[in-house]
Amino acid sequence: MLEYDVIVIGAGVSGACTARELSRFKLKTAVLEKAPDLCAGASKGNSATVHSGHDAAYGTKKALYNVLGNKMYDRLCQELCVPFQRNGTYVFAVTDHDMDELARLKENADRNQVPGVRLLSYPELIRQSPGWSPKVKGALFAPTGGVVCPYSLVFALCANAAENGVDFYRNTEVCGIRKEGGRFFIHTGCGDFSSKYIFNCAGVYADDMNNFVSSRKIRIIPRKGSHIILDKKLAPYVDATLCQPPSVLPGGGHTKGMGLMPTDGGTVLLGCEAVDIGDKTDVSTTRQGLDEILSYFETSWRFLPQSRYFPEFPKNLIIGAFSSVRPHPDTDDFILGEAPDAPGFINIAGFESPGITAAPAVAKDLVRDSAERFGWEPNPGFNPIRKTEKPFREMTEEEMEEAIRQDPDYGKIVCRCEQVTRAEVLRAIRDPLGARTVNEVKMRTRAGMGRCQGGFCSPEIVSILAQELRIPMNQVTLCGAGSEILGKESCLEESQEEKEGSGA
């Protein structure tokens, strides 16, 4: 049995932020993640938006930590070397009812103390952001809204936590927890662990974790949301997040309003719809879900500034789609803090939107409060700074030449769409928390995220993974066991080619 002071269950954004905060103290800490990789759940499948906090209901934990978390992002991303941009959010109105909703959102934003939020008339809107249709009546502008790459953020948080002494265990699903003699005993498919304290950051499974140890049951409803990805050709024309009030959507109230959102990677996202489902593992995209998004944008496109450049909704720029399952709590608010009948078991549950935004502030408060209560000593060696190499695609010509001189693998392009080099793929695999599957390489490097969606680079990535992990190519997977890319026949053909090439 492996013994720790603190165990964090889940390596999404809440678990990653919590692990990094815990590494500020003299604690033996571990993170247990059921998936093959970090950031495998809702944290990687969202709109990549850092919300301003204008629409989180006043008086809720969501509202409080949305605003507090938003304020932390500039420093956090600077420390972790993660790109972050405050691009602002426009919520636009096309009916009088919409304008009433914007007035309500403005009042809510003021109560939440969201800085800089303004209600713009149409003339004010086009002076600030030209090109909107004359049929638009006005907009709410929230300047503190931003975009971040959620999986890059989670990987960076985990890497920094690991550098400060936190252990990470992947493919380690928690199957049961019991408390005995002041310690928690955690049973997993990869052995048993024990700890004095647990932080429950298990996403859609947070209710299962809580309900193992507490009679105060909680319930998480899996809520699916889908996004459509548009090619980088549209990116120059999308410099802010654009959406309408939630009330215009079917089943309004589940989302913040269907949106058009730029990404850190240069693509553009459309989404998302929201559907309560029964299966916590169902991340499939559906025709119905994608049609709902497409139908909305085919109707509303004429209102947007982008219609000046693309008169019709540009279906030809669609390059992909994805879905994720969000942990919607039946309380409709974050469930935070110690379970009342399980001292030392601390919930960060029901962590749906604005979870990405709120996570740094939630982790900071809960870890600080725990440290004061339990008498944890500060770690004098904690280093908040994470250093990383600049992506090849962002280098100047001189920097590229120097990188190739230092490492010739920089001169070998693996992914043409995203300009990812062999050197970067190798680094992603060799990192202490490195990639072990094709999708894991993709999330760390963007190889496969371009317009061909991996059609060119995937075979080379499979080959590199096989070489680095010293496994046959037919054991390389897309996203873990059961997703092998090549069958036995392909492996036999490969072996025969190797024999012929060697003269055997």
Secondary structure, 3 states (H helix, E strand, C coil): CEEEEEEEECCCHHHHHHHHHHCCECCCEEEECCCCCCCCCHHHCCCCEECCCCCCCCCCHHHHHHHHHHHHHHHHHHHHCCCEECCCEEEEECCHHHHHHHHHHHHHHHHCCCCCCEEEEHHHHHHHCCCCCCCCCEEEEECCCEEECHHHHHHHHHHHHHHCCCEEECCCCEEEEEEECCEEEEEECCEEEEEEEEEECCHHHHHHHHHHHCCCCCCEEEEEEEEEEECHHHHHHCCCEEECCHHHCCCCCCCCCCEEEECCCCCEEEECCCEECCCCCCCCCCHHHHHHHHHHHHHHHHHCHHHHCCCCCCHHHEEEEEEEEEEEECCCCCEEEECCCCCCEEEEECCCCCHHHHHHHHHHHHHHHHHHHHCCCECCCCCCCCCCCCCHHHCCHHHHHHHHHHCHHHHCEEECCCCEEHHHHHHHHHCCCCCCCHHHHHHHHCCCCCCCCCCCCHHHHHHHHHHHHCCCHHHCECCCCCCECCCHHHHHHHHHHHHHHHCC
